[in-house]
Structures are given as structure tokens and as C-alpha cells.
Amino acid sequence: MDTIFTLLMVLIMVASVLLVIIVMAQNPKGGGLSSTFGGASSAQFGVQRTNDFMEKATWTLGGTIIVLILLSVVITGKPGQSGPAQQQPVKKEAPAKQSAPASSTTTTPAQAPAK
């Protein structure tokens, strides 16, 4: 699951960068990229097609980012969690008691008799 989560994060970043590039290429008054390259001679066909492409690309990338983010939240499980929900926390086991060796060389002192 960790590789799927990482792949989703990379796809979100790539789609975000592409969205920024496409939005920056558009002209806010409707001229956009088509008026820069097309000129008056291609105003009949090129302007409308370029604007349509830019608008469709903007909406598609925006929708893709939303879907990828929602998918990553579903895979993660909790919005605040930083990794996939399928990971189980590592349980620390109690250290095993060390038993005395079978042939012990130490002896216990004899108890003195009570008076």
C-alpha cells in the first residue's frame, strides 16, 4: 500500500504543476495562447479550438487532482495520518527472561544457624 500512496502523491504533484502551467498560459481576457501564436489570420479556426482545449484541460486536471486526493484519503484511512492505514504499528515484545545456565559455577553461601 505504501507504493500506491507514493504513486498517488507523485501523480497529484505532476497534475498540480501541469494545472499551474495551463492556467498561466491562459489570458484572463480570452486571448490566451491562441492570440500570441495565431494572429489575425487564424482567428477563424485556431482561437476557439485553443481556448476550448485550455478550458477542457483546466477542468480535467482540476477534477483529476480532486479525485486523486480523495483516493489518497481513502487509502490512508484518516486525513491526519501520514501513511497508509494498512500499516500496523510495530509491537515491541518484552525481552525474554534469561535463564541461568545449566551448569552454574556460582554457589549460594550457606546460612548461618540461628542462635
C-alpha positions as CSV (number, residue, x, y, z in Angstrom):
1,M,0.0,0.0,0.0
2,D,2.9,2.3,0.6
3,T,3.9,2.3,-3.1
4,I,0.3,3.1,-4.1
5,F,0.2,6.0,-1.7
6,T,3.6,7.3,-3.0
7,L,2.4,6.9,-6.6
8,L,-0.8,8.9,-5.9
9,M,1.3,11.7,-4.3
10,V,3.6,11.9,-7.3
11,L,0.5,12.0,-9.7
12,I,-1.0,14.8,-7.6
13,M,2.1,16.8,-7.8
14,V,2.5,16.3,-11.6
15,A,-1.1,17.2,-12.2
16,S,-0.8,20.3,-10.0
17,V,2.3,21.6,-11.9
18,L,0.5,21.0,-15.2
19,L,-2.5,22.8,-14.0
20,V,-0.4,25.8,-12.9
21,I,1.3,25.9,-16.4
22,I,-2.1,25.7,-18.2
23,V,-3.7,28.4,-16.1
24,M,-0.6,30.7,-16.5
25,A,-0.8,30.2,-20.3
26,Q,-4.3,31.5,-20.4
27,N,-5.1,35.1,-20.9
28,P,-7.7,36.4,-18.5
29,K,-9.4,38.4,-21.2
30,G,-9.9,35.5,-23.5
31,G,-6.9,36.0,-25.8
32,G,-4.7,33.5,-24.2
33,L,-2.1,31.4,-26.0
34,S,-4.1,31.5,-29.3
35,S,-3.7,35.3,-29.7
36,T,0.0,35.1,-29.1
37,F,0.7,32.5,-31.8
38,G,-2.2,32.8,-34.1
39,G,-2.6,36.4,-35.0
40,A,-5.5,37.7,-37.1
41,S,-5.2,35.1,-39.9
42,S,-6.1,32.2,-37.7
43,A,-8.8,33.9,-35.8
44,Q,-11.4,31.9,-37.7
45,F,-10.4,28.4,-36.5
46,G,-7.4,28.5,-34.1
47,V,-8.6,30.8,-31.4
48,Q,-11.8,28.9,-30.5
49,R,-10.1,25.5,-30.6
50,T,-7.1,26.6,-28.4
51,N,-9.5,28.2,-25.9
52,D,-11.6,25.1,-25.8
53,F,-8.5,22.9,-25.3
54,M,-7.2,25.1,-22.5
55,E,-10.6,25.2,-20.8
56,K,-11.1,21.4,-21.0
57,A,-7.5,20.8,-19.8
58,T,-8.1,23.1,-16.8
59,W,-11.3,21.4,-15.8
60,T,-9.9,17.9,-16.4
61,L,-6.7,18.5,-14.4
62,G,-8.7,20.1,-11.6
63,G,-11.1,17.1,-11.4
64,T,-8.2,14.7,-11.6
65,I,-6.5,16.4,-8.7
66,I,-9.7,16.2,-6.6
67,V,-10.2,12.5,-7.4
68,L,-6.6,11.7,-6.6
69,I,-6.7,13.5,-3.3
70,L,-9.9,11.7,-2.3
71,L,-8.4,8.4,-3.3
72,S,-5.3,9.0,-1.2
73,V,-7.5,9.9,1.8
74,V,-9.5,6.6,1.3
75,I,-6.3,4.6,1.1
76,T,-4.8,6.5,4.1
77,G,-7.8,6.0,6.3
78,K,-7.6,9.2,8.3
79,P,-6.9,12.7,7.0
80,G,-4.3,13.4,9.6
81,Q,-2.3,10.2,9.2
82,S,0.8,10.4,7.2
83,G,1.0,6.9,5.7
84,P,-1.3,4.1,4.5
85,A,-3.8,2.9,7.1
86,Q,-2.9,-0.7,6.4
87,Q,0.4,-0.4,8.2
88,Q,0.2,-2.0,11.6
89,P,2.2,-0.4,14.4
90,V,5.3,-2.4,15.4
91,K,4.7,-4.1,18.7
92,K,7.7,-4.3,21.0
93,E,7.9,-7.6,22.6
94,A,9.1,-7.9,26.2
95,P,12.6,-9.1,26.4
96,A,12.8,-12.8,27.1
97,K,13.9,-13.7,30.6
98,Q,17.4,-15.1,30.6
99,S,17.5,-18.3,32.5
100,A,20.6,-19.4,34.4
101,P,22.9,-21.6,32.6
102,A,22.5,-25.3,33.3
103,S,26.0,-25.7,34.8
104,S,26.3,-22.8,37.2
105,T,29.6,-22.3,38.8
106,T,28.3,-19.9,41.4
107,T,27.1,-21.3,44.7
108,T,25.0,-19.7,47.3
109,P,26.6,-19.2,50.7
110,A,25.3,-21.5,53.5
111,Q,23.1,-19.8,56.0
112,A,24.4,-19.5,59.5
113,P,22.4,-21.3,62.1
114,A,20.2,-19.1,64.2
115,K,21.2,-18.8,67.9
